[in-house]
Amino acid sequence: MLFEIFLFVDPLCKECEKSEKTVLKLSKDIDSKFKIQFIPIYNLKVIQTDFCHSNNKIKKVLSSNELYNLYHDVVLDYKAALFQGMKNGKSFLMDMQNKILDQGIKYTDNLSLETAKKHNLDIPMFEEDRRSNLAKNTVEEDQKIVKNMKIKKPASAVIFNCNKPNSGVLTSNVCYSGLFNACCNQDLTENSLKDMMKKSQKKSVKNSGFHIVK
């Protein structure tokens, strides 16, 4: 069975960083194939707001302009890394998040390039791509996905069973147990999704928040 997961993130959010790790752990623990995409939400409201209440010090300290420039640079660097492979892109982003969010290292071009080297990216290609129109265009395409899937906040995920692609499940609460149950116990048909949502409503809030998307 092949699942496709779209995880919508704020790259400068610790809760999103945690959600990324949750989704990757899920893909390792379940005996199915996964195609996982981290989609950055790129709008001023997300950039300036700590949506996930993750006590984000960066968003408290930096000015609006500084925050926008940092978000812009990290997202385009991530896109440039993705051009050299999905796995490379995700690894690069998570390493940058660890350095900026967890270690408190200030973003610089040199930090980005050193991280790219660490993940064996082609550096001349990375430098050319990171501020290219192609990278900017892919960010714009991502925002169409955000709009079409009606994503309201970061750390939201949409899961599709690629064998039954007509419907998927959206959750705005990325927790391991909820995603595990969705992938293991359901075939993600529209009927099974409705049944899962009924059951989730009877359980704790932690396991609720599922919606059908088409």
C-alpha contacts under 8 A as a table, 3 or more apart, distances in Angstrom:
res1	aa1	res2	aa2	distance
1	M	32	S	5.35
1	M	33	K	6.20
1	M	161	N	7.47
1	M	162	C	7.66
1	M	163	N	7.05
2	L	32	S	6.08
2	L	33	K	4.70
2	L	34	F	5.64
2	L	35	K	7.51
2	L	161	N	6.14
2	L	162	C	5.53
2	L	163	N	6.87
3	F	32	S	7.42
3	F	33	K	6.26
3	F	34	F	4.84
3	F	35	K	6.27
3	F	159	I	6.77
3	F	160	F	5.58
3	F	161	N	4.69
3	F	162	C	5.64
3	F	183	C	7.85
4	E	34	F	5.70
4	E	35	K	4.65
4	E	36	I	5.84
4	E	37	Q	7.94
4	E	159	I	5.73
4	E	160	F	5.14
4	E	161	N	6.53
4	E	162	C	6.58
5	I	34	F	7.31
5	I	35	K	6.25
5	I	36	I	4.84
5	I	37	Q	6.26
5	I	157	A	6.73
5	I	158	V	5.66
5	I	159	I	4.53
5	I	160	F	6.46
6	F	36	I	6.11
6	F	37	Q	4.98
6	F	38	F	6.13
6	F	39	I	6.72
6	F	157	A	5.53
6	F	158	V	5.16
6	F	159	I	6.54
7	L	20	E	7.44
7	L	36	I	7.51
7	L	37	Q	6.11
7	L	38	F	4.88
7	L	39	I	5.92
7	L	155	A	6.70
7	L	156	S	5.95
7	L	157	A	4.41
7	L	158	V	6.61
8	F	38	F	5.93
8	F	39	I	4.67
8	F	40	P	5.75
8	F	41	I	6.35
8	F	146	V	7.72
8	F	151	I	7.81
8	F	153	K	7.91
8	F	154	P	5.47
8	F	155	A	5.65
8	F	156	S	5.38
8	F	157	A	6.10
9	V	13	C	7.78
9	V	16	C	5.52
9	V	38	F	6.62
9	V	39	I	5.94
9	V	40	P	4.83
9	V	41	I	5.95
9	V	154	P	4.70
9	V	155	A	5.30
9	V	156	S	7.32
10	D	13	C	5.43
10	D	16	C	6.24
10	D	40	P	5.75
10	D	41	I	6.04
10	D	42	Y	7.97
10	D	46	V	7.01
10	D	47	I	7.34
10	D	154	P	5.69
10	D	155	A	7.47
11	P	16	C	6.94
11	P	17	E	7.25
11	P	40	P	6.68
11	P	71	Y	7.34
11	P	74	V	7.44
11	P	75	V	7.30
11	P	93	L	7.78
11	P	97	Q	6.89
12	L	16	C	7.96
12	L	58	I	7.85
12	L	71	Y	7.11
12	L	97	Q	6.92
12	L	101	L	6.94
13	C	16	C	5.29
13	C	17	E	6.37
13	C	50	D	7.27
13	C	52	C	7.44
13	C	54	S	6.88
13	C	56	N	6.65
13	C	101	L	7.66
14	K	17	E	4.87
14	K	18	K	6.21
14	K	54	S	5.97
14	K	56	N	7.09
14	K	101	L	6.77
15	E	18	K	4.97
15	E	19	S	6.18
15	E	52	C	6.20
15	E	54	S	5.90
15	E	155	A	6.89
16	C	19	S	4.82
16	C	20	E	6.18
16	C	52	C	7.99
16	C	154	P	6.82
16	C	155	A	4.99
17	E	20	E	5.21
17	E	21	K	6.61
17	E	94	M	7.02
17	E	97	Q	7.05
18	K	21	K	5.23
18	K	22	T	6.29
19	S	22	T	4.91
19	S	23	V	6.22
19	S	155	A	6.20
19	S	174	V	6.10
19	S	175	C	7.55
20	E	23	V	5.30
20	E	24	L	6.27
20	E	38	F	7.70
21	K	24	L	5.18
21	K	25	K	6.06
22	T	25	K	5.17
22	T	26	L	6.18
22	T	174	V	7.73
22	T	175	C	7.13
22	T	176	Y	6.00
23	V	26	L	5.03
23	V	27	S	6.39
23	V	176	Y	7.50
24	L	27	S	5.14
24	L	28	K	6.54
25	K	28	K	5.19
25	K	29	D	6.19
26	L	29	D	5.15
26	L	30	I	6.17
26	L	176	Y	6.96
26	L	179	L	7.67
26	L	180	F	6.68
27	S	30	I	5.74
27	S	32	S	7.48
27	S	33	K	7.28
27	S	34	F	6.00
28	K	31	D	7.61
30	I	180	F	7.81
30	I	184	C	7.43
37	Q	86	M	7.81
38	F	90	K	7.31
39	I	142	D	6.35
40	P	75	V	7.03
40	P	139	V	7.71
40	P	142	D	7.26
41	I	46	V	7.04
41	I	142	D	7.60
41	I	143	Q	6.61
41	I	146	V	7.04
41	I	154	P	6.98
42	Y	46	V	7.00
42	Y	47	I	7.13
42	Y	139	V	7.55
42	Y	143	Q	6.85
43	N	46	V	5.63
43	N	47	I	6.19
44	L	47	I	4.93
44	L	48	Q	5.96
44	L	68	Y	7.67
45	K	48	Q	5.45
45	K	49	T	5.91
46	V	49	T	5.26
46	V	50	D	7.38
46	V	51	F	6.91
46	V	153	K	7.62
46	V	154	P	7.64
47	I	67	L	7.06
47	I	68	Y	6.52
47	I	71	Y	6.92
48	Q	59	K	6.60
48	Q	64	S	6.71
48	Q	67	L	7.13
48	Q	68	Y	7.75
49	T	59	K	7.22
50	D	53	H	5.42
50	D	54	S	6.74
50	D	55	N	7.41
50	D	56	N	6.48
50	D	59	K	7.00
51	F	54	S	7.91
51	F	153	K	6.83
51	F	154	P	7.00
52	C	154	P	7.30
52	C	155	A	7.63
53	H	56	N	7.41
56	N	59	K	5.70
56	N	60	K	6.81
57	K	60	K	5.05
57	K	61	V	6.15
58	I	61	V	5.28
58	I	62	L	5.94
58	I	67	L	7.86
58	I	101	L	7.76
59	K	62	L	5.78
59	K	63	S	7.93
59	K	67	L	6.90
62	L	65	N	7.94
62	L	66	E	5.70
62	L	67	L	5.70
63	S	66	E	5.13
63	S	67	L	6.00
64	S	67	L	5.12
64	S	68	Y	6.08
65	N	68	Y	5.11
65	N	69	N	6.16
66	E	69	N	5.20
66	E	70	L	6.14
67	L	70	L	5.16
67	L	71	Y	6.10
68	Y	71	Y	5.15
68	Y	72	H	5.99
69	N	72	H	5.02
69	N	73	D	6.11
70	L	73	D	5.21
70	L	74	V	6.15
70	L	107	Y	7.35
71	Y	74	V	5.29
71	Y	75	V	6.06
72	H	75	V	5.38
72	H	76	L	6.22
73	D	76	L	5.32
73	D	77	D	6.03
74	V	77	D	5.11
74	V	78	Y	6.10
74	V	93	L	7.94
75	V	78	Y	5.06
75	V	79	K	6.28
76	L	79	K	4.96
76	L	80	A	6.17
76	L	130	R	5.39
76	L	131	R	6.52
76	L	135	A	6.07
76	L	136	K	6.94
76	L	139	V	7.85
77	D	80	A	5.07
77	D	81	A	6.26
77	D	112	S	7.41
77	D	126	F	7.94
77	D	130	R	4.99
77	D	131	R	7.78
78	Y	81	A	5.09
78	Y	82	L	6.20
78	Y	89	G	5.92
78	Y	90	K	7.69
78	Y	92	F	6.84
78	Y	93	L	5.68
78	Y	130	R	7.91
79	K	82	L	4.95
79	K	83	F	6.52
79	K	89	G	7.08
79	K	130	R	7.02
79	K	135	A	5.75
79	K	138	T	7.52
79	K	139	V	7.75
80	A	83	F	5.33
80	A	84	Q	7.35
80	A	89	G	7.72
80	A	126	F	5.70
80	A	129	D	5.13
80	A	130	R	4.78
80	A	135	A	6.35
81	A	84	Q	5.52
81	A	85	G	7.14
81	A	88	N	6.32
81	A	89	G	4.53
81	A	92	F	6.79
81	A	116	A	7.50
81	A	121	L	7.22
81	A	126	F	6.54
81	A	130	R	7.95
82	L	85	G	5.10
82	L	86	M	5.19
82	L	87	K	7.62
82	L	88	N	6.35
82	L	89	G	4.01
82	L	90	K	7.32
83	F	86	M	7.49
83	F	89	G	7.50
84	Q	88	N	6.54
84	Q	89	G	7.12
84	Q	121	L	6.97
84	Q	122	D	7.89
85	G	88	N	5.22
85	G	89	G	6.15
86	M	89	G	5.12
86	M	90	K	6.31
87	K	90	K	5.33
87	K	91	S	6.13
88	N	91	S	5.18
88	N	92	F	5.99
88	N	119	H	6.76
88	N	121	L	7.69
89	G	92	F	5.14
89	G	93	L	6.20
90	K	93	L	5.17
90	K	94	M	6.16
91	S	94	M	5.29
91	S	95	D	6.12
91	S	119	H	7.49
92	F	95	D	5.21
92	F	96	M	6.21
92	F	115	T	6.76
92	F	116	A	6.67
92	F	119	H	6.68
93	L	96	M	5.12
93	L	97	Q	6.15
94	M	97	Q	4.98
94	M	98	N	6.13
95	D	98	N	5.04
95	D	99	K	6.33
95	D	115	T	7.29
96	M	99	K	5.14
96	M	100	I	6.07
96	M	112	S	7.44
96	M	115	T	7.12
97	Q	100	I	5.17
97	Q	101	L	5.39
97	Q	102	D	7.14
98	N	101	L	5.52
98	N	102	D	4.92
98	N	103	Q	6.33
99	K	102	D	5.80
99	K	103	Q	4.85
99	K	104	G	6.20
99	K	105	I	5.47
100	I	103	Q	5.93
100	I	104	G	4.90
100	I	105	I	4.88
100	I	106	K	6.21
100	I	107	Y	6.66
101	L	104	G	5.54
101	L	105	I	7.68
107	Y	111	L	6.25
107	Y	112	S	7.40
108	T	111	L	5.12
108	T	112	S	6.45
109	D	112	S	5.14
109	D	113	L	6.21
110	N	113	L	5.06
110	N	114	E	6.00
111	L	114	E	5.17
111	L	115	T	6.13
112	S	115	T	5.16
112	S	116	A	6.17
113	L	116	A	4.93
113	L	117	K	6.19
113	L	123	I	7.25
114	E	117	K	5.07
114	E	118	K	6.21
115	T	118	K	4.99
115	T	119	H	6.49
116	A	119	H	5.28
116	A	120	N	6.41
116	A	121	L	5.37
116	A	122	D	7.92
116	A	123	I	6.94
116	A	126	F	7.75
117	K	120	N	4.96
117	K	121	L	5.67
117	K	122	D	7.63
117	K	123	I	6.79
118	K	121	L	7.68
121	L	126	F	6.98
122	D	125	M	5.46
122	D	126	F	6.01
123	I	126	F	4.85
123	I	127	E	6.01
124	P	127	E	5.20
124	P	128	E	6.22
125	M	128	E	5.12
125	M	129	D	6.09
126	F	129	D	5.16
126	F	130	R	5.93
127	E	130	R	5.53
127	E	131	R	7.58
128	E	131	R	6.79
128	E	132	S	6.63
129	D	132	S	4.94
129	D	134	L	7.33
129	D	135	A	6.49
130	R	135	A	6.52
131	R	135	A	6.71
131	R	136	K	7.48
132	S	135	A	5.37
132	S	136	K	6.54
133	N	136	K	4.95
133	N	137	N	5.98
134	L	137	N	5.05
134	L	138	T	6.34
135	A	138	T	5.26
135	A	139	V	6.53
136	K	139	V	5.19
136	K	140	E	6.48
137	N	140	E	5.03
137	N	141	E	6.26
138	T	141	E	4.92
138	T	142	D	6.18
139	V	142	D	5.01
139	V	143	Q	6.54
140	E	143	Q	5.21
140	E	144	K	6.78
141	E	144	K	5.22
141	E	145	I	6.77
142	D	145	I	5.14
142	D	146	V	6.37
143	Q	146	V	4.83
143	Q	147	K	6.17
144	K	147	K	5.07
144	K	148	N	6.01
145	I	148	N	5.05
145	I	149	M	5.99
146	V	149	M	5.47
146	V	150	K	6.10
146	V	151	I	5.33
147	K	150	K	5.02
147	K	151	I	6.40
148	N	151	I	7.93
149	M	213	V	6.66
149	M	214	K	7.85
151	I	154	P	7.86
151	I	156	S	7.14
153	K	156	S	6.44
153	K	172	S	7.26
154	P	172	S	7.88
155	A	172	S	6.52
155	A	173	N	7.04
155	A	174	V	6.47
156	S	170	L	7.23
156	S	171	T	5.70
156	S	172	S	4.19
156	S	173	N	6.29
156	S	174	V	6.32
157	A	170	L	5.68
157	A	171	T	5.45
157	A	172	S	6.45
157	A	173	N	7.93
157	A	174	V	6.67
158	V	168	G	6.51
158	V	169	V	5.46
158	V	170	L	4.31
158	V	171	T	6.47
158	V	213	V	7.95
159	I	168	G	5.39
159	I	169	V	5.31
159	I	170	L	6.59
160	F	164	K	7.64
160	F	165	P	6.12
160	F	167	S	6.76
160	F	168	G	4.50
160	F	169	V	6.78
160	F	188	L	7.03
161	N	164	K	5.34
161	N	165	P	5.77
161	N	168	G	7.04
161	N	187	D	6.93
161	N	188	L	5.95
162	C	165	P	4.90
164	K	167	S	7.25
164	K	187	D	7.96
164	K	188	L	7.22
164	K	189	T	6.45
165	P	168	G	7.14
166	N	189	T	7.81
166	N	214	K	6.02
167	S	188	L	7.17
167	S	189	T	6.47
167	S	190	E	5.96
167	S	212	I	6.66
167	S	213	V	5.74
167	S	214	K	4.66
168	G	188	L	6.46
168	G	189	T	7.74
168	G	190	E	7.75
168	G	193	L	7.93
168	G	212	I	5.79
168	G	213	V	5.20
168	G	214	K	6.25
169	V	188	L	7.41
169	V	193	L	6.94
169	V	210	F	6.33
169	V	211	H	5.57
169	V	212	I	4.78
169	V	213	V	5.88
170	L	209	G	7.92
170	L	210	F	5.46
170	L	211	H	4.96
170	L	212	I	6.08
170	L	213	V	6.44
171	T	174	V	6.48
171	T	208	S	7.99
171	T	209	G	5.45
171	T	210	F	4.62
171	T	211	H	6.42
172	S	209	G	6.13
172	S	210	F	7.35
173	N	206	K	7.34
173	N	207	N	7.84
173	N	208	S	7.68
173	N	209	G	6.47
174	V	178	G	7.45
174	V	179	L	7.14
175	C	178	G	5.61
175	C	179	L	6.37
175	C	206	K	7.49
175	C	207	N	7.64
176	Y	179	L	5.37
176	Y	180	F	5.89
177	S	180	F	5.01
177	S	181	N	6.13
177	S	207	N	7.55
178	G	181	N	5.31
178	G	182	A	6.23
178	G	206	K	7.95
178	G	207	N	5.40
178	G	208	S	7.99
179	L	182	A	5.00
179	L	183	C	6.23
180	F	183	C	5.31
180	F	184	C	5.90
181	N	184	C	5.17
181	N	185	N	5.31
181	N	186	Q	7.20
182	A	185	N	5.96
182	A	186	Q	5.57
182	A	188	L	7.41
182	A	196	M	7.68
183	C	186	Q	5.97
183	C	187	D	7.22
183	C	188	L	7.71
184	C	187	D	7.89
186	Q	189	T	7.83
186	Q	192	S	6.20
186	Q	193	L	7.50
186	Q	196	M	7.79
187	D	192	S	6.76
188	L	191	N	7.91
188	L	192	S	5.80
188	L	193	L	5.65
189	T	192	S	5.24
189	T	193	L	6.11
190	E	193	L	5.10
190	E	194	K	6.32
190	E	212	I	7.51
191	N	194	K	5.20
191	N	195	D	6.30
192	S	195	D	4.99
192	S	196	M	6.08
193	L	196	M	4.99
193	L	197	M	6.19
193	L	212	I	6.88
194	K	197	M	5.16
194	K	198	K	6.31
194	K	212	I	7.72
195	D	198	K	5.18
195	D	199	K	6.37
196	M	199	K	5.15
196	M	200	S	6.09
197	M	200	S	4.93
197	M	201	Q	6.19
197	M	208	S	7.34
197	M	210	F	6.00
197	M	211	H	7.34
198	K	201	Q	5.34
198	K	202	K	6.87
199	K	202	K	5.37
199	K	203	K	6.75
200	S	203	K	5.15
200	S	204	S	7.43
200	S	207	N	5.72
200	S	208	S	4.97
200	S	209	G	7.88
200	S	210	F	7.80
201	Q	204	S	7.46
201	Q	205	V	7.68
201	Q	207	N	7.93
201	Q	208	S	5.80
203	K	206	K	7.99
203	K	207	N	6.54
203	K	208	S	7.22
204	S	207	N	5.75
204	S	208	S	6.81
205	V	208	S	5.04
205	V	209	G	7.65
